[in-house]
Amino acid sequence: MADSSLERAIKSLGLEEPDRIPLLEMGFSRVMMEGILGRTPFASNTFLCLEMASKGKADVVNEGIAKDLIDRNRKVGLDFISAGGGYTNDVKATVQVDDETYVINGRKVRRSQPEAEGETFWDMDKFTVNWDKERALAHIEELNADREEIMADPSKATTVLDMVVKEVGDEYFVYGGADGSWGPIVSNNPLLVKVLMWMYTEPKLVKDLIEAYTRKAIETGKIQIDAGARGILMAVDYGYSKGPWMLPRQFRTFVQPALRAQCDAWQKRGAFALLHCDGNIDAILTDVVEGGIDAYQCIDVQAGMDLAKVKREVGHRICLIGNVGLKILEYGTERDVVEDVLRCVTSAAPSGGYVLSPSANVSVGTNLTNYFHMVKAARKYGRYPQSSKKSKPMKIQS
């Protein structure tokens, strides 16, 4: 008998073999969402959402996002849904400065690519902050205040999540998102540079800063779990194309305790701890796993991560998610896509504990045709049982 999407996801996260390999996607671009839904979406459409929220229509926006996510899953055949907070009516109107620069909710941002409209922006105001010790100490106090505010009004972290859970919480694996171990630092370039320096010169300050981020993340995750999330995804990016941002001993000193604290808190709440991490983290892979995660999403093929090697080293301890090449999905032929899916299936599916998804996500992608080629190939070649024998990779069937 076929598993439901929820059963399929839980079995895979538990290192078991479901009926077939489940599918997860962290985020689609607006262009791809339009193609999937056949309508203008709210999800992945930041400009539309901000415009309507600034006019007092946040409820319409949040309901629209929830509906888009659910309809997308049904049309694509995904087994996981990511959902969290939503928009509020206190949003300021967006002002366009030039072709790619805007003032969004009071902050100057720059869009990364025209194709990614509504998804990917760089906060330019971050580059004006002088991250000295005093500013870092003040920021710790701000994070503590943010945590108290979230605890006082939990709905800020669950607006869309509540709607999705109510509608399809027993059908799909619904997960939320939070991280304080590294994600907020790596996404703030000037702060990242300072923290990497402070690891040598101000180690206590780094620990205090990460602990403040982590306390906030733990409470956010708990709130989402209590609202029905079955897992929390941590978007961390511990590495870049050449390796980890820090030495392994520094990871174990500063980051691993925060990662473990998050995983412990959420797992005790009955949820899975899922990790998204771009970059090459071969040098700290075991340390990351020992931080307590249940799953590792991305396994960055463009940064040189080898899915088969990761499977051999840690696949008996955690679920692996991802590794289909983003460049292949965007620019490859149908055969290229199918061959890459076969590579991933052959490398990671035997014995269970694998979820298929792109390496990272397709939030700046436009090639919906290739995405559906990936989904079709996963269904064709991803049925269990999968052979665990050391043999030649599966060949494309005619």
Secondary structure as UniProt FT lines:
FT   HELIX           5..13
FT   TURN            14..15
FT   HELIX           30..37
FT   TURN            43..44
FT   HELIX           46..54
FT   TURN            55..56
FT   HELIX           58..76
FT   STRAND          80..82
FT   TURN            89..90
FT   STRAND          95..96
FT   STRAND          101..104
FT   TURN            105..106
FT   STRAND          107..111
FT   HELIX           114..116
FT   TURN            117..119
FT   STRAND          121..123
FT   HELIX           124..128
FT   HELIX           133..152
FT   HELIX           154..157
FT   HELIX           159..168
FT   TURN            169..171
FT   STRAND          173..177
FT   HELIX           183..186
FT   HELIX           189..201
FT   HELIX           203..226
FT   TURN            227..228
FT   STRAND          231..235
FT   STRAND          239..240
FT   TURN            241..242
FT   STRAND          243..244
FT   HELIX           248..250
FT   HELIX           251..255
FT   HELIX           256..268
FT   TURN            269..270
FT   STRAND          272..277
FT   HELIX           282..284
FT   HELIX           285..289
FT   TURN            290..292
FT   STRAND          295..298
FT   HELIX           301..303
FT   HELIX           307..314
FT   TURN            315..317
FT   STRAND          319..322
FT   HELIX           326..331
FT   HELIX           334..348
FT   TURN            350..351
FT   STRAND          354..356
FT   TURN            363..364
FT   HELIX           368..381
//
